[in-house]
């Protein structure tokens, strides 16, 4: 039995002699860890399509303990991100955050779309990466039900709610109305106190 996935590759790591463990966030099933047999081999057909910070289409078969990749096609490589150290750091930061805050097999198409839009923004933008990180962080916590706005005084509650309800362009247009340093501190406090 097999299934197909649209995924953002979060990370990959060595597994056994020639295999890879690939952590993805999929539109269809949420976060998954999959095995790519022979993925470390130089001539592997899968390896090039499983780079972190990529959007790929995967063919997967059910396994006894872990599902296995049988095919992969990269849909977006995000070359502009991978060729810029600052963009790479911003992308890696968010994908690590997504990996650490989500559980396996909990589908949320809105989280997938947030990650895709964040990578698209980094790919096509020449600035405002720190604002983009803060916006993505606020939106992710909101989607996970950890919205820190509910715990703040009304001034910051309005800022958080504006970020949650608006697109990146609108937020950047009004960036002078936000105290991003304070928002980042509140977000960091929220992450540190998740039990």
Secondary structure, 3 states (H helix, E strand, C coil): CEEEEEEEEEEEEEECCCEEEEEEEECCCEEEEEEECCCCCCCCCCHHHCCCCCEEEEEEECCCCCCEEEEEEEEECCHHHHCCHHHHHHHHHHHHHHHHHCCECCCCHHHHHHHHHHHHHHHHCCCCHHHHHHHHHHHHHHHCCCCHHHHCCHHHHHHHHHHHHCCHHHHHHCHHHCCHHHHHHHHHHHHHCCC
